[in-house]
Structure formats: structure tokens, C-alpha cells
Amino acid sequence: MSEFRKHWSVDETELKKDPEQYTIWRLEQRINYGIGEPKIKRAELLKYWGKLHLDPYKKKALELTLF
């Protein structure tokens, strides 16, 4: 059973008011820091790929598996 961790410095209530920015932030947190559920939807990742600010090594590894 995986433990759900939450980033302590972000007010998710405010961030959720902009669904696209919330989704991008959530993806970045899950990829860069391992925060959140274990699986990421491939379609969601591809949709926001150009807008994600990721660790360069993780981004390269994901590119190799996605494309």
C-alpha cells in the first residue's frame, strides 16, 4: 500500500480554481518528487508534456519511454 504524500507549501484549494494549472502542478509533483498516486495516465502526460517543468534527467527518461 503506497502512502499519499502532500506538498506542504502549496494551497491546493487555490490551485484547483485553475484546473489546467492544477493538473500541470500535480504531474510535476508526481514526476519530480514522487508525490501522489503511483500511476500517471499516459494521455494526460502527453497532453501537457510541453508545459511541464521537470528534472532534466527524469524528462529524458520519460521521453525514451513515451516517444
Jmol script that loads the backbone (N, CA, C; Angstrom):
load data "model"
ATOM      1  N   MET A   1       0.851  -1.187   0.000  1.00  0.00           N
ATOM      2  CA  MET A   1       0.000   0.000   0.000  1.00  0.00           C
ATOM      3  C   MET A   1       0.887   1.238   0.000  1.00  0.00           C
ATOM      4  N   SER A   2       0.675   2.120  -0.979  1.00  0.00           N
ATOM      5  CA  SER A   2       1.510   3.317  -1.043  1.00  0.00           C
ATOM      6  C   SER A   2       0.922   4.434  -0.182  1.00  0.00           C
ATOM      7  N   GLU A   3       1.796   5.217   0.354  1.00  0.00           N
ATOM      8  CA  GLU A   3       1.391   6.319   1.218  1.00  0.00           C
ATOM      9  C   GLU A   3       1.227   7.570   0.359  1.00  0.00           C
ATOM     10  N   PHE A   4       0.122   8.278   0.511  1.00  0.00           N
ATOM     11  CA  PHE A   4      -0.095   9.524  -0.215  1.00  0.00           C
ATOM     12  C   PHE A   4       0.604  10.641   0.533  1.00  0.00           C
ATOM     13  N   ARG A   5       1.524  11.307  -0.159  1.00  0.00           N
ATOM     14  CA  ARG A   5       2.232  12.434   0.454  1.00  0.00           C
ATOM     15  C   ARG A   5       1.747  13.722  -0.198  1.00  0.00           C
ATOM     16  N   LYS A   6       1.748  14.783   0.560  1.00  0.00           N
ATOM     17  CA  LYS A   6       1.243  16.056   0.092  1.00  0.00           C
ATOM     18  C   LYS A   6       2.331  17.113   0.226  1.00  0.00           C
ATOM     19  N   HIS A   7       2.456  17.951  -0.787  1.00  0.00           N
ATOM     20  CA  HIS A   7       3.435  19.023  -0.734  1.00  0.00           C
ATOM     21  C   HIS A   7       2.923  20.078   0.238  1.00  0.00           C
ATOM     22  N   TRP A   8       3.677  20.378   1.258  1.00  0.00           N
ATOM     23  CA  TRP A   8       3.224  21.220   2.358  1.00  0.00           C
ATOM     24  C   TRP A   8       3.151  22.699   2.023  1.00  0.00           C
ATOM     25  N   SER A   9       3.850  23.177   0.997  1.00  0.00           N
ATOM     26  CA  SER A   9       3.942  24.620   0.768  1.00  0.00           C
ATOM     27  C   SER A   9       2.944  25.156  -0.258  1.00  0.00           C
ATOM     28  N   VAL A  10       2.005  24.359  -0.700  1.00  0.00           N
ATOM     29  CA  VAL A  10       1.076  24.791  -1.737  1.00  0.00           C
ATOM     30  C   VAL A  10      -0.354  24.695  -1.220  1.00  0.00           C
ATOM     31  N   ASP A  11      -1.109  25.762  -1.461  1.00  0.00           N
ATOM     32  CA  ASP A  11      -2.528  25.765  -1.121  1.00  0.00           C
ATOM     33  C   ASP A  11      -3.283  25.169  -2.309  1.00  0.00           C
ATOM     34  N   GLU A  12      -3.576  23.887  -2.227  1.00  0.00           N
ATOM     35  CA  GLU A  12      -4.234  23.198  -3.341  1.00  0.00           C
ATOM     36  C   GLU A  12      -5.636  23.740  -3.602  1.00  0.00           C
ATOM     37  N   THR A  13      -6.294  24.281  -2.595  1.00  0.00           N
ATOM     38  CA  THR A  13      -7.634  24.829  -2.776  1.00  0.00           C
ATOM     39  C   THR A  13      -7.605  25.968  -3.785  1.00  0.00           C
ATOM     40  N   GLU A  14      -6.631  26.846  -3.659  1.00  0.00           N
ATOM     41  CA  GLU A  14      -6.482  27.961  -4.610  1.00  0.00           C
ATOM     42  C   GLU A  14      -6.054  27.455  -5.976  1.00  0.00           C
ATOM     43  N   LEU A  15      -5.153  26.517  -6.000  1.00  0.00           N
ATOM     44  CA  LEU A  15      -4.629  25.996  -7.249  1.00  0.00           C
ATOM     45  C   LEU A  15      -5.707  25.276  -8.051  1.00  0.00           C
ATOM     46  N   LYS A  16      -6.635  24.633  -7.389  1.00  0.00           N
ATOM     47  CA  LYS A  16      -7.703  23.897  -8.064  1.00  0.00           C
ATOM     48  C   LYS A  16      -8.672  24.810  -8.801  1.00  0.00           C
ATOM     49  N   LYS A  17      -8.631  26.101  -8.524  1.00  0.00           N
ATOM     50  CA  LYS A  17      -9.503  27.043  -9.221  1.00  0.00           C
ATOM     51  C   LYS A  17      -9.141  27.157 -10.702  1.00  0.00           C
ATOM     52  N   ASP A  18      -7.919  26.794 -11.068  1.00  0.00           N
ATOM     53  CA  ASP A  18      -7.483  26.746 -12.463  1.00  0.00           C
ATOM     54  C   ASP A  18      -7.136  25.283 -12.766  1.00  0.00           C
ATOM     55  N   PRO A  19      -8.096  24.526 -13.306  1.00  0.00           N
ATOM     56  CA  PRO A  19      -7.902  23.079 -13.485  1.00  0.00           C
ATOM     57  C   PRO A  19      -6.663  22.700 -14.301  1.00  0.00           C
ATOM     58  N   GLU A  20      -6.351  23.448 -15.346  1.00  0.00           N
ATOM     59  CA  GLU A  20      -5.183  23.120 -16.161  1.00  0.00           C
ATOM     60  C   GLU A  20      -3.892  23.298 -15.362  1.00  0.00           C
ATOM     61  N   GLN A  21      -3.761  24.417 -14.665  1.00  0.00           N
ATOM     62  CA  GLN A  21      -2.564  24.655 -13.864  1.00  0.00           C
ATOM     63  C   GLN A  21      -2.448  23.649 -12.724  1.00  0.00           C
ATOM     64  N   TYR A  22      -3.582  23.265 -12.159  1.00  0.00           N
ATOM     65  CA  TYR A  22      -3.560  22.260 -11.094  1.00  0.00           C
ATOM     66  C   TYR A  22      -3.070  20.920 -11.638  1.00  0.00           C
ATOM     67  N   THR A  23      -3.557  20.541 -12.809  1.00  0.00           N
ATOM     68  CA  THR A  23      -3.136  19.280 -13.422  1.00  0.00           C
ATOM     69  C   THR A  23      -1.648  19.294 -13.725  1.00  0.00           C
ATOM     70  N   ILE A  24      -1.146  20.391 -14.267  1.00  0.00           N
ATOM     71  CA  ILE A  24       0.278  20.521 -14.570  1.00  0.00           C
ATOM     72  C   ILE A  24       1.094  20.438 -13.291  1.00  0.00           C
ATOM     73  N   TRP A  25       0.683  21.170 -12.277  1.00  0.00           N
ATOM     74  CA  TRP A  25       1.395  21.146 -10.994  1.00  0.00           C
ATOM     75  C   TRP A  25       1.417  19.740 -10.408  1.00  0.00           C
ATOM     76  N   ARG A  26       0.261  19.072 -10.441  1.00  0.00           N
ATOM     77  CA  ARG A  26       0.159  17.725  -9.888  1.00  0.00           C
ATOM     78  C   ARG A  26       1.083  16.754 -10.630  1.00  0.00           C
ATOM     79  N   LEU A  27       1.126  16.854 -11.960  1.00  0.00           N
ATOM     80  CA  LEU A  27       2.020  15.993 -12.736  1.00  0.00           C
ATOM     81  C   LEU A  27       3.481  16.258 -12.377  1.00  0.00           C
ATOM     82  N   GLU A  28       3.839  17.529 -12.277  1.00  0.00           N
ATOM     83  CA  GLU A  28       5.226  17.876 -11.921  1.00  0.00           C
ATOM     84  C   GLU A  28       5.593  17.320 -10.548  1.00  0.00           C
ATOM     85  N   GLN A  29       4.691  17.434  -9.588  1.00  0.00           N
ATOM     86  CA  GLN A  29       4.951  16.926  -8.249  1.00  0.00           C
ATOM     87  C   GLN A  29       5.125  15.411  -8.257  1.00  0.00           C
ATOM     88  N   ARG A  30       4.265  14.744  -8.999  1.00  0.00           N
ATOM     89  CA  ARG A  30       4.309  13.286  -9.045  1.00  0.00           C
ATOM     90  C   ARG A  30       5.569  12.789  -9.730  1.00  0.00           C
ATOM     91  N   ILE A  31       6.008  13.477 -10.778  1.00  0.00           N
ATOM     92  CA  ILE A  31       7.197  13.037 -11.506  1.00  0.00           C
ATOM     93  C   ILE A  31       8.473  13.448 -10.776  1.00  0.00           C
ATOM     94  N   ASN A  32       8.591  14.714 -10.428  1.00  0.00           N
ATOM     95  CA  ASN A  32       9.832  15.208  -9.828  1.00  0.00           C
ATOM     96  C   ASN A  32      10.061  14.726  -8.400  1.00  0.00           C
ATOM     97  N   TYR A  33       8.995  14.588  -7.618  1.00  0.00           N
ATOM     98  CA  TYR A  33       9.151  14.302  -6.196  1.00  0.00           C
ATOM     99  C   TYR A  33       8.490  13.014  -5.729  1.00  0.00           C
ATOM    100  N   GLY A  34       7.792  12.332  -6.609  1.00  0.00           N
ATOM    101  CA  GLY A  34       7.127  11.096  -6.211  1.00  0.00           C
ATOM    102  C   GLY A  34       5.941  11.315  -5.311  1.00  0.00           C
ATOM    103  N   ILE A  35       5.325  12.489  -5.386  1.00  0.00           N
ATOM    104  CA  ILE A  35       4.187  12.814  -4.529  1.00  0.00           C
ATOM    105  C   ILE A  35       2.894  12.481  -5.270  1.00  0.00           C
ATOM    106  N   GLY A  36       2.050  11.670  -4.665  1.00  0.00           N
ATOM    107  CA  GLY A  36       0.760  11.351  -5.258  1.00  0.00           C
ATOM    108  C   GLY A  36       0.584   9.875  -5.536  1.00  0.00           C
ATOM    109  N   GLU A  37      -0.453   9.566  -6.279  1.00  0.00           N
ATOM    110  CA  GLU A  37      -0.749   8.180  -6.615  1.00  0.00           C
ATOM    111  C   GLU A  37       0.364   7.600  -7.475  1.00  0.00           C
ATOM    112  N   PRO A  38       0.495   6.283  -7.496  1.00  0.00           N
ATOM    113  CA  PRO A  38       1.615   5.675  -8.209  1.00  0.00           C
ATOM    114  C   PRO A  38       1.527   5.728  -9.736  1.00  0.00           C
ATOM    115  N   LYS A  39       0.335   5.748 -10.314  1.00  0.00           N
ATOM    116  CA  LYS A  39       0.239   5.698 -11.772  1.00  0.00           C
ATOM    117  C   LYS A  39      -0.192   7.043 -12.352  1.00  0.00           C
ATOM    118  N   ILE A  40       0.443   7.394 -13.461  1.00  0.00           N
ATOM    119  CA  ILE A  40       0.110   8.618 -14.197  1.00  0.00           C
ATOM    120  C   ILE A  40      -0.485   8.191 -15.532  1.00  0.00           C
ATOM    121  N   LYS A  41      -1.568   8.828 -15.926  1.00  0.00           N
ATOM    122  CA  LYS A  41      -2.188   8.499 -17.204  1.00  0.00           C
ATOM    123  C   LYS A  41      -1.315   9.008 -18.344  1.00  0.00           C
ATOM    124  N   ARG A  42      -0.998   8.112 -19.267  1.00  0.00           N
ATOM    125  CA  ARG A  42      -0.136   8.452 -20.398  1.00  0.00           C
ATOM    126  C   ARG A  42      -0.734   9.603 -21.221  1.00  0.00           C
ATOM    127  N   ALA A  43      -2.037   9.553 -21.477  1.00  0.00           N
ATOM    128  CA  ALA A  43      -2.697  10.588 -22.276  1.00  0.00           C
ATOM    129  C   ALA A  43      -2.572  11.960 -21.614  1.00  0.00           C
ATOM    130  N   GLU A  44      -2.705  11.999 -20.304  1.00  0.00           N
ATOM    131  CA  GLU A  44      -2.586  13.258 -19.564  1.00  0.00           C
ATOM    132  C   GLU A  44      -1.155  13.785 -19.647  1.00  0.00           C
ATOM    133  N   LEU A  45      -0.199  12.905 -19.521  1.00  0.00           N
ATOM    134  CA  LEU A  45       1.206  13.281 -19.604  1.00  0.00           C
ATOM    135  C   LEU A  45       1.536  13.833 -20.990  1.00  0.00           C
ATOM    136  N   LEU A  46       1.060  13.175 -22.019  1.00  0.00           N
ATOM    137  CA  LEU A  46       1.318  13.644 -23.391  1.00  0.00           C
ATOM    138  C   LEU A  46       0.636  14.988 -23.661  1.00  0.00           C
ATOM    139  N   LYS A  47      -0.564  15.162 -23.141  1.00  0.00           N
ATOM    140  CA  LYS A  47      -1.315  16.403 -23.352  1.00  0.00           C
ATOM    141  C   LYS A  47      -0.569  17.623 -22.808  1.00  0.00           C
ATOM    142  N   TYR A  48       0.066  17.482 -21.655  1.00  0.00           N
ATOM    143  CA  TYR A  48       0.725  18.615 -21.000  1.00  0.00           C
ATOM    144  C   TYR A  48       2.248  18.573 -21.117  1.00  0.00           C
ATOM    145  N   TRP A  49       2.791  17.678 -21.901  1.00  0.00           N
ATOM    146  CA  TRP A  49       4.234  17.476 -21.992  1.00  0.00           C
ATOM    147  C   TRP A  49       5.007  18.775 -22.204  1.00  0.00           C
ATOM    148  N   GLY A  50       4.585  19.612 -23.118  1.00  0.00           N
ATOM    149  CA  GLY A  50       5.291  20.858 -23.435  1.00  0.00           C
ATOM    150  C   GLY A  50       5.220  21.911 -22.340  1.00  0.00           C
ATOM    151  N   LYS A  51       4.335  21.738 -21.386  1.00  0.00           N
ATOM    152  CA  LYS A  51       4.154  22.730 -20.315  1.00  0.00           C
ATOM    153  C   LYS A  51       4.773  22.301 -18.989  1.00  0.00           C
ATOM    154  N   LEU A  52       5.294  21.091 -18.927  1.00  0.00           N
ATOM    155  CA  LEU A  52       5.828  20.569 -17.670  1.00  0.00           C
ATOM    156  C   LEU A  52       7.257  21.032 -17.429  1.00  0.00           C
ATOM    157  N   HIS A  53       7.534  21.435 -16.199  1.00  0.00           N
ATOM    158  CA  HIS A  53       8.888  21.794 -15.763  1.00  0.00           C
ATOM    159  C   HIS A  53       9.402  20.613 -14.941  1.00  0.00           C
ATOM    160  N   LEU A  54      10.213  19.780 -15.599  1.00  0.00           N
ATOM    161  CA  LEU A  54      10.670  18.549 -14.971  1.00  0.00           C
ATOM    162  C   LEU A  54      12.175  18.535 -14.798  1.00  0.00           C
ATOM    163  N   ASP A  55      12.617  17.715 -13.867  1.00  0.00           N
ATOM    164  CA  ASP A  55      14.031  17.446 -13.719  1.00  0.00           C
ATOM    165  C   ASP A  55      14.540  16.937 -15.071  1.00  0.00           C
ATOM    166  N   PRO A  56      15.631  17.503 -15.609  1.00  0.00           N
ATOM    167  CA  PRO A  56      16.082  17.136 -16.958  1.00  0.00           C
ATOM    168  C   PRO A  56      16.358  15.643 -17.138  1.00  0.00           C
ATOM    169  N   TYR A  57      16.879  14.981 -16.130  1.00  0.00           N
ATOM    170  CA  TYR A  57      17.170  13.549 -16.247  1.00  0.00           C
ATOM    171  C   TYR A  57      15.881  12.719 -16.266  1.00  0.00           C
ATOM    172  N   LYS A  58      14.934  13.120 -15.454  1.00  0.00           N
ATOM    173  CA  LYS A  58      13.650  12.415 -15.446  1.00  0.00           C
ATOM    174  C   LYS A  58      12.900  12.655 -16.744  1.00  0.00           C
ATOM    175  N   LYS A  59      12.992  13.892 -17.269  1.00  0.00           N
ATOM    176  CA  LYS A  59      12.324  14.204 -18.525  1.00  0.00           C
ATOM    177  C   LYS A  59      12.900  13.363 -19.661  1.00  0.00           C
ATOM    178  N   LYS A  60      14.209  13.224 -19.711  1.00  0.00           N
ATOM    179  CA  LYS A  60      14.846  12.426 -20.753  1.00  0.00           C
ATOM    180  C   LYS A  60      14.437  10.966 -20.639  1.00  0.00           C
ATOM    181  N   ALA A  61      14.404  10.430 -19.432  1.00  0.00           N
ATOM    182  CA  ALA A  61      13.989   9.040 -19.222  1.00  0.00           C
ATOM    183  C   ALA A  61      12.538   8.832 -19.666  1.00  0.00           C
ATOM    184  N   LEU A  62      11.680   9.775 -19.337  1.00  0.00           N
ATOM    185  CA  LEU A  62      10.273   9.669 -19.761  1.00  0.00           C
ATOM    186  C   LEU A  62      10.147   9.770 -21.269  1.00  0.00           C
ATOM    187  N   GLU A  63      10.932  10.640 -21.900  1.00  0.00           N
ATOM    188  CA  GLU A  63      10.893  10.767 -23.361  1.00  0.00           C
ATOM    189  C   GLU A  63      11.223   9.434 -24.027  1.00  0.00           C
ATOM    190  N   LEU A  64      12.175   8.739 -23.474  1.00  0.00           N
ATOM    191  CA  LEU A  64      12.577   7.449 -24.053  1.00  0.00           C
ATOM    192  C   LEU A  64      11.457   6.417 -23.969  1.00  0.00           C
ATOM    193  N   THR A  65      10.633   6.504 -22.941  1.00  0.00           N
ATOM    194  CA  THR A  65       9.544   5.533 -22.803  1.00  0.00           C
ATOM    195  C   THR A  65       8.263   5.969 -23.496  1.00  0.00           C
ATOM    196  N   LEU A  66       8.070   7.286 -23.643  1.00  0.00           N
ATOM    197  CA  LEU A  66       6.833   7.791 -24.240  1.00  0.00           C
ATOM    198  C   LEU A  66       6.866   7.862 -25.757  1.00  0.00           C
ATOM    199  N   PHE A  67       8.008   8.237 -26.302  1.00  0.00           N
ATOM    200  CA  PHE A  67       8.058   8.511 -27.743  1.00  0.00           C
ATOM    201  C   PHE A  67       8.899   7.513 -28.489  1.00  0.00           C
TER     202      PHE A  67
END
end "model"
wireframe off; spacefill off
backbone 0.3
color backbone group
